[in-house]
Amino acid sequence: MENPITRLAPQLFGAYPKSFLKLYNKISIPLDTDNDNLKEILWKAYEFGNRYHEGQKRLSGEPYFNHCIEVAETLASWNMDYTTIMAGLLHDVVEDTNITVKDLEREFDKDLANLVDGLTKISGIEFSTQKKSKLETL
């Protein structure tokens, strides 16, 4: 059985989930970045999103948060900065949970909250064609 303390503070026990480590290893880390600090910040977003999406399932039956991890991995593969990757992890938390943009700003920072807010607004726009929708999303 998983120790609940390990889940909350894996940086202290060296027990990050495989999906988190896979994401972290895909990130292009700038040379002047403190790797431990980056891992801690990314873990905070991962754990936050996972906690608030807990119990939500996709139509396939898999945990909803797997989708958020996949979005973040795609952003990492595009060499996006870590704030954008964190927004990928949290992109549905405002739409699908009781978390607000203000909550994200308090928990993280204004830049991340604004990115998530922008993504939430984009998802509410109805486009005339699927091609236009994809273009606007990018």
C-alpha positions in Angstrom: 0.0 0.0 0.0 1.3 3.5 -0.9 2.4 5.6 2.0 0.2 8.8 1.8 3.2 11.0 3.0 5.2 9.7 0.0 2.5 10.9 -2.3 2.4 14.4 -0.8 6.2 14.8 -0.6 7.9 12.5 -3.1 10.9 14.9 -3.3 11.7 13.8 0.3 11.3 10.1 -0.3 12.3 9.7 -4.0 9.0 8.2 -5.0 7.6 10.3 -7.8 5.0 8.6 -10.0 6.3 7.2 -13.3 4.0 9.5 -15.3 5.5 12.5 -13.5 9.1 11.4 -14.1 8.3 10.7 -17.8 7.0 14.2 -18.2 9.9 15.8 -16.3 12.4 13.9 -18.4 10.8 15.4 -21.6 11.3 19.0 -20.5 14.2 20.9 -22.1 15.7 22.6 -19.0 17.6 25.8 -19.6 21.2 25.7 -18.4 20.7 28.4 -15.8 17.8 26.6 -14.2 17.9 24.9 -10.7 16.7 21.4 -11.6 15.5 20.6 -8.1 13.5 23.8 -7.9 12.0 23.2 -11.3 11.1 19.6 -10.3 9.4 20.9 -7.2 7.4 23.6 -9.0 6.3 21.1 -11.7 5.4 18.6 -9.0 3.2 21.2 -7.3 1.2 21.6 -10.5 1.1 17.9 -11.2 -0.1 17.1 -7.7 -2.6 20.0 -7.7 -4.2 18.9 -11.0 -4.2 15.2 -10.0 -5.9 16.0 -6.7 -8.6 18.1 -8.1 -9.4 15.8 -11.0 -9.4 12.8 -8.7 -12.3 10.5 -9.3 -13.0 12.0 -12.8 -12.9 9.5 -15.6 -12.7 9.8 -19.4 -15.2 7.9 -21.6 -12.6 5.1 -21.9 -12.7 4.7 -18.1 -9.1 5.9 -17.6 -8.4 8.7 -15.1 -9.2 12.1 -16.5 -5.8 13.5 -15.4 -4.0 11.2 -17.9 -5.3 13.6 -20.6 -3.8 16.6 -18.8 -0.4 14.7 -18.5 -0.6 14.0 -22.3 -1.2 17.6 -23.0 1.8 18.6 -20.9 4.0 16.0 -22.5 3.0 17.4 -26.0 4.0 20.9 -24.8 7.3 19.6 -23.5 8.0 17.9 -26.8 7.5 21.3 -28.4 10.2 22.7 -26.1 7.7 25.0 -24.3 8.7 26.7 -21.1 7.8 25.1 -17.8 5.0 27.6 -17.1 3.3 26.6 -20.3 3.8 22.9 -19.5 2.2 23.5 -16.0 -0.7 25.2 -17.7 -1.1 22.0 -19.8 -1.3 20.0 -16.5 -3.9 22.4 -15.2 -5.8 23.4 -18.3 -9.1 21.8 -17.4 -9.0 22.4 -13.6 -11.1 25.6 -13.9 -13.6 24.1 -16.3 -14.0 20.7 -14.5 -13.6 21.4 -10.8 -14.5 24.0 -8.2 -11.1 25.8 -8.7 -11.1 29.3 -10.0 -8.6 31.4 -11.9 -8.0 33.4 -8.7 -7.3 30.1 -6.8 -4.6 29.3 -9.4 -3.1 32.8 -9.1 -2.9 32.4 -5.3 -1.5 28.9 -5.5 0.9 29.5 -8.3 1.2 32.9 -10.0 -0.5 35.3 -12.3 1.2 34.2 -15.5 0.1 30.6 -15.0 -3.4 31.6 -14.0 -3.7 33.8 -17.2 -2.6 31.0 -19.4 -5.1 28.6 -17.9 -7.8 31.3 -18.2 -7.0 31.8 -21.8 -7.2 28.1 -22.5 -10.5 27.9 -20.8 -11.9 30.8 -22.8 -10.7 29.3 -26.1 -12.6 26.1 -25.3 -15.8 28.1 -25.0 -15.5 29.6 -28.5 -17.5 27.9 -31.3 -15.7 27.9 -34.6 -17.3 27.6 -38.0 -15.0 24.8 -39.1 -12.8 22.3 -37.4 -9.8 23.6 -39.3 -10.3 27.1 -37.9 -10.8 25.7 -34.5 -7.4 23.8 -34.7 -5.7 27.0 -36.0 -7.1 29.2 -33.2 -6.2 26.6 -30.5 -2.6 26.6 -31.7 
